[in-house]
Amino acid sequence: MKKKLLGLIVGVAMAFSLVGCGGTDQEATTPEVTETVEETAEETTTEEAATEEAAAEETSGDKTWVIATDTAFKPFEYTDDSGAFVGIDVDILDAVAKDQGFSYDLQVLGWDASIAACQAGQADGMIAGASITDERKESGWIFSDGYYDANQCMAVAESSDITGFGDLSGKSVAVKTGSMSATYAESLVDEYGFTITYFEDSPTMYQAVVGGQVAAVFDDTPIMAANIKDGGLAMKLVDGTGNEPAQYGFAIFNADNQELVDMFNAGLANIKANGTYDEILAKYLGE
């Protein structure tokens, strides 16, 4: 009887011992699971915070827009005697950016390179005295509101006896590749029988006229007028050779950048209203 009673007591003791061990394992496991859940929640919260912060930065105007421009298109963009890059386009862009509170990086690339950079997504937009035309819109240009009215005309060397298109037969004229002046000259080739020589920038083709390599040049009227007056070029505009005016516009090539055009339009309207626009024109054109 004593042996049976002793066996029962030992059995009960072992059972309690096993329950005690099981409880210890349960307690050790629970904190580990809780810790894992807490770590996962913390990581998720951190990721969400980073995403929200990035979105906030994007919408708060921290983006720096890359804007391409020409190298020499006086008085709209050019390098002055002190080595500073200046011009109507440069000042308008700066005034608009300040009005709208956005940052930009102006890249001086040249006409063709500016277009290529925008099309390749390496630049967000361009301002380079680009005329707003239906042909350009159809080919993918997206324009702002116009910011300046300009037309194209023909100029010749100061000593030239050319007085109109009728004197160009058999001669060569200079134009800038991809420009409205090139389009204008190309529209007259068949009627007046001249040939066209293409250049990458205005100063080079002006020198070709002065040096006698070509008989005439087609370019934007205010550009040639400014260069003849300020640069002392031995050239003259030919009366009666101008076409119908077209407006210059800021341009993008990707609809995803519509925000940039919208800001340009809003800023342009504001600087026209507060007099800044007129001050910029007066600075460069005396208007």
C-alpha positions in Angstrom: 0.0 0.0 0.0 2.8 2.3 0.9 4.5 1.5 -2.4 1.4 2.2 -4.4 0.9 5.5 -2.6 4.6 6.5 -3.2 4.2 5.6 -6.9 1.1 7.8 -7.2 2.9 10.7 -5.5 5.9 10.4 -7.9 3.6 10.2 -10.9 1.7 13.4 -9.9 5.0 15.2 -9.3 6.3 14.3 -12.7 3.1 15.4 -14.3 3.4 18.8 -12.7 7.0 18.9 -13.7 6.1 18.4 -17.3 3.4 21.0 -17.2 5.9 23.4 -15.7 8.4 22.8 -18.6 5.7 23.3 -21.2 4.7 26.6 -19.6 8.3 27.7 -19.7 8.6 27.0 -23.4 5.3 28.8 -24.1 6.5 31.9 -22.3 9.9 31.9 -24.1 8.2 31.6 -27.5 5.7 34.4 -27.1 8.1 37.3 -26.8 10.0 36.1 -29.9 6.8 36.2 -32.0 5.8 39.5 -30.6 9.3 40.9 -31.4 9.1 39.7 -35.0 5.7 41.3 -35.4 6.9 44.6 -34.0 10.0 44.6 -36.3 7.8 43.9 -39.4 5.4 46.7 -38.4 8.4 49.1 -37.9 9.8 48.2 -41.3 6.4 48.8 -43.0 6.0 52.1 -41.2 9.5 53.2 -42.3 8.8 52.3 -45.9 5.4 54.1 -45.9 7.0 57.1 -44.3 9.8 57.2 -47.0 7.1 56.9 -49.7 5.1 59.7 -48.2 8.2 61.9 -47.8 9.2 61.3 -51.5 5.7 62.2 -52.6 5.7 65.3 -50.4 9.0 66.4 -51.9 7.7 65.9 -55.4 4.7 68.0 -54.8 6.4 70.7 -52.7 8.4 72.0 -55.7 11.7 70.4 -54.8 12.1 69.0 -58.3 14.7 70.8 -60.5 13.5 71.1 -64.1 16.2 70.7 -66.8 15.6 73.4 -69.5 17.6 73.4 -72.7 18.4 76.5 -74.8 20.3 77.7 -77.8 23.9 79.0 -77.6 23.6 82.2 -79.6 20.3 83.8 -80.6 20.8 87.4 -79.7 18.9 89.1 -78.0 17.0 86.1 -76.7 20.0 84.0 -75.6 23.7 84.8 -75.9 26.9 85.4 -74.0 27.6 89.0 -73.2 31.0 90.8 -73.0 31.5 89.8 -69.4 31.0 86.1 -70.2 27.5 85.9 -68.7 24.8 84.0 -70.5 21.9 86.5 -70.9 18.9 87.4 -73.1 15.2 87.8 -73.2 14.5 84.1 -73.0 16.9 83.7 -70.1 15.3 86.6 -68.1 11.7 85.5 -68.8 12.4 82.0 -67.7 14.1 83.3 -64.5 11.2 85.7 -63.8 8.6 82.9 -64.4 10.4 80.5 -62.1 10.7 83.0 -59.3 7.0 83.8 -59.7 5.9 80.2 -59.6 8.5 79.0 -57.1 10.2 76.2 -59.1 13.9 75.4 -59.6 15.5 74.9 -62.9 18.9 74.0 -64.5 19.4 75.9 -67.8 21.5 73.8 -70.2 23.1 75.8 -73.1 23.1 73.1 -75.8 22.3 74.6 -79.2 19.1 74.4 -81.2 19.3 70.9 -82.6 20.8 69.5 -79.4 18.1 71.1 -77.3 15.4 69.4 -79.3 17.2 66.1 -79.2 17.7 66.3 -75.4 14.0 67.0 -74.9 12.9 64.2 -77.2 15.3 61.8 -75.4 14.1 62.7 -72.0 17.4 64.3 -71.0 15.8 67.7 -70.7 12.3 68.6 -69.5 11.7 71.6 -71.8 13.3 74.2 -74.0 13.2 77.9 -74.5 15.1 79.1 -77.5 13.0 81.5 -79.6 10.9 78.6 -80.9 8.0 79.7 -83.1 4.7 78.1 -82.4 3.4 76.3 -85.6 0.9 73.7 -86.4 3.6 71.6 -88.1 5.6 71.4 -84.9 2.6 70.6 -82.8 1.7 67.7 -85.1 5.3 66.4 -84.8 5.1 66.3 -81.0 6.0 69.8 -79.7 3.7 70.9 -76.8 3.8 74.7 -76.5 3.1 77.2 -73.8 1.2 80.4 -74.5 3.1 82.7 -76.8 5.6 85.1 -75.2 6.8 87.1 -78.2 5.7 87.8 -81.8 8.4 87.5 -84.4 8.6 87.0 -88.1 11.4 86.0 -90.5 13.0 88.0 -93.3 16.1 88.1 -95.5 19.3 90.0 -95.0 22.3 90.5 -97.3 25.8 92.0 -97.1 25.8 95.8 -96.7 27.4 96.2 -100.1 25.1 93.7 -101.9 22.9 94.9 -104.8 20.2 92.2 -104.0 16.9 94.0 -103.4 14.5 91.1 -103.3 13.9 87.4 -103.8 14.0 87.9 -107.6 17.7 88.6 -107.4 18.5 85.2 -105.8 18.4 83.0 -108.9 21.4 80.7 -109.0 22.7 81.9 -105.7 23.0 80.3 -102.2 21.3 81.5 -99.1 22.1 80.6 -95.4 19.5 79.2 -92.9 19.7 77.6 -89.5 18.8 73.9 -89.5 15.3 73.1 -88.3 14.3 76.8 -87.8 11.3 78.7 -89.1 13.6 80.7 -91.2 14.7 77.5 -92.9 11.1 76.6 -93.5 10.4 80.0 -95.0 13.4 79.8 -97.3 12.5 76.3 -98.4 9.0 77.5 -99.4 10.6 80.0 -101.9 13.2 77.7 -103.5 11.2 76.5 -106.5 9.8 79.9 -107.3 13.1 81.9 -107.1 15.7 79.2 -108.1 18.2 79.6 -105.3 20.0 76.9 -103.2 20.2 76.6 -99.4 23.2 76.1 -97.2 22.4 74.9 -93.6 24.2 76.1 -90.5 23.9 75.2 -86.8 23.8 78.8 -85.4 23.1 82.4 -86.4 26.5 84.0 -85.9 28.2 81.4 -88.2 25.7 82.0 -91.0 26.0 85.8 -90.6 29.7 85.5 -91.1 29.1 83.5 -94.2 27.1 86.4 -95.6 29.7 89.0 -94.7 32.5 86.8 -96.0 30.7 86.2 -99.3 30.3 82.4 -99.0 26.5 82.9 -99.4 24.5 85.7 -101.0 21.8 86.1 -98.3 20.5 84.8 -95.0 17.1 84.0 -93.7 16.6 84.4 -90.0 14.2 85.9 -87.4 13.9 89.6 -87.9 14.6 90.8 -84.4 17.6 88.6 -84.1 19.2 89.9 -87.3 18.3 93.5 -86.4 19.9 93.2 -82.9 23.1 91.6 -84.3 23.4 94.3 -87.0 22.9 97.1 -84.6 24.8 95.8 -81.5 27.4 93.7 -83.3 28.3 96.2 -86.0 27.7 93.5 -88.7 28.1 94.7 -92.3 24.7 93.5 -93.2 21.3 95.0 -94.0 17.7 93.8 -93.9 15.9 93.6 -97.2 12.6 95.4 -97.2 9.5 93.5 -98.3 11.0 90.1 -97.5 9.2 89.4 -94.2 6.6 86.7 -93.7 3.6 86.7 -91.3 4.6 86.9 -87.6 4.4 83.8 -85.3 4.7 83.7 -81.6 7.6 82.2 -79.7 6.7 79.6 -77.1 8.2 77.6 -74.3 8.1 73.9 -75.4 8.0 70.4 -74.0 8.0 67.1 -75.8 6.5 64.8 -73.1 2.9 65.2 -71.9 4.0 64.1 -68.5 5.7 67.5 -68.1 2.5 69.4 -68.7 2.9 70.8 -65.1 5.9 72.7 -66.4 4.0 74.4 -69.2 1.1 75.2 -66.8 3.5 76.9 -64.4 5.1 78.8 -67.3 1.8 80.1 -68.5 0.7 81.2 -65.1 4.0 82.9 -64.4 4.0 84.6 -67.8 0.6 86.0 -67.2 1.8 87.3 -63.8 5.0 89.0 -65.0 3.0 90.6 -67.9 0.5 91.9 -65.3 3.1 93.3 -62.9 5.3 95.0 -65.5 8.3 92.6 -65.3 7.8 91.4 -68.9 7.9 94.9 -70.3 11.0 95.7 -68.3 12.8 92.6 -69.8 11.9 93.7 -73.4 13.0 97.2 -72.7 16.3 96.0 -71.3 17.2 94.2 -74.6 15.1 95.9 -77.3 14.5 99.4 -76.0 10.8 98.9 -76.3 
